[in-house]
Amino acid sequence: MDRDPASAYHQVLVRAFRIASATGERARPVHLLAALSATGGPISEALTSPGGGPLFGDVDDSAERGGGSSYLLAQTQQAAQQLASGRGVTPGPEHLFLAVLDQAEPEAMALLHHAGLEPSTLRVAALRILGSSADLPPILMPALTPAGTMDRPTLRVDELDPAAWDALSWRREHLPLQRLRSRGRYHALCHLESRACSLIATRRGLDDDQRHSLLRHHLDRVEQLVAQAHPELIDDRSARTLSPTTSFPTARMVTARAHPWQRRRRRWLAFTVGWGTWFSNRRVGLRDRWFRLVTVVDYRGAPQP
């Protein structure tokens, strides 16, 4: 393991991503424990089972590219970074080690118990490696990413705010499906419904878990209704441009790669860069406003929770 804390920290995370990628999964705290057990230092010694066997069995970290991070691992990373920042040092593997123990994620704790390792004993070792006193209180875990974002599941429908869900159900019963004559109008409908969902959540004073879960469930049902009425308007999910947090179509990004001889653009021409994106976003905005105006009559009498 590299002696430079920043480099060692990065190597542990990369190894965790590769271990997860080998099984086609997002990296979770359990994969981070497997990566920490292979650091080759005191952390590895602490994570060695009483029988001398490896913590995670046969670890495959040969993947060329790592997979994505889960919302649980993102919380672990944030906790480790906050711990290091509070101590005025660079984050290292020892901060990740203590963070994953204090997070106490059930899958990771089950792995430790199965290997015959006691989390409380490991925490004492982690504090010793960190150079902290044994009475250091558990790390305060950062808030999780909202439900329905990253890979965190949405709230169930029966957990959603009843008044907000009833208002969205009314909107689905009055969708202007007869006005959908192109994919552009379908995208405008998704933007309109997402805006309405956001306004309803704001009026109800709902938290982010409710807001994002309402949006996901509502837009999924809108897509189902549109698919029944106009199946030709529904693109394949893998081919659509989706917002990472809201799952509805967004404005198309227009980019172009310059040829080597064009890289040194004259300064008096620099103002033209980005015009394609600006005009595209402007067109989408005008389309959405037009669609909102022509559908006012369809949503007349909508309940206001």
Stockholm file with secondary structure:
# STOCKHOLM 1.0

chainA/1-305         MDRDPASAYHQVLVRAFRIASATGERARPVHLLAALSATGGPISEALTSPGGGPLFGDVDDSAERGGGSSYLLAQTQQAAQQLASGRGVTPGPEHLFLAVLDQAEPEAMALLHHAGLEPSTLRVAALRILGSSADLPPILMPALTPAGTMDRPTLRVDELDPAAWDALSWRREHLPLQRLRSRGRYHALCHLESRACSLIATRRGLDDDQRHSLLRHHLDRVEQLVAQAHPELIDDRSARTLSPTTSFPTARMVTARAHPWQRRRRRWLAFTVGWGTWFSNRRVGLRDRWFRLVTVVDYRGAPQP
#=GR chainA/1-305 SS CCSSHHHHHHHHHHHHHHHHHTTTCCBCHHHHHHHHTTSSSHHHHHTSCTTSCCSSSSCCCCCSSCCCBCHHHHHHHHHHHHHHHHHTSCCCHHHHHHHHHHHTCHHHHHHHHHTTCCHHHHHHHHHHHHTCCTTCCCCCCCCCCCTTSTTCCCCCGGGSCHHHHHHHHHHHHTCCGGGCCSHHHHHHHHHHHHHHHHHHHHHHTCCHHHHHHHHHHHHHHHHHHHHHHCGGGCCCGGGSCBCTTTCSBCCCCCCCCCCGGGSSCCGGGGGGTTHHHHHHHHHHHHHHHHHHHHTTGGGTTCCCC
#=GC SS_cons         CCSSHHHHHHHHHHHHHHHHHTTTCCBCHHHHHHHHTTSSSHHHHHTSCTTSCCSSSSCCCCCSSCCCBCHHHHHHHHHHHHHHHHHTSCCCHHHHHHHHHHHTCHHHHHHHHHTTCCHHHHHHHHHHHHTCCTTCCCCCCCCCCCTTSTTCCCCCGGGSCHHHHHHHHHHHHTCCGGGCCSHHHHHHHHHHHHHHHHHHHHHHTCCHHHHHHHHHHHHHHHHHHHHHHCGGGCCCGGGSCBCTTTCSBCCCCCCCCCCGGGSSCCGGGGGGTTHHHHHHHHHHHHHHHHHHHHTTGGGTTCCCC
//
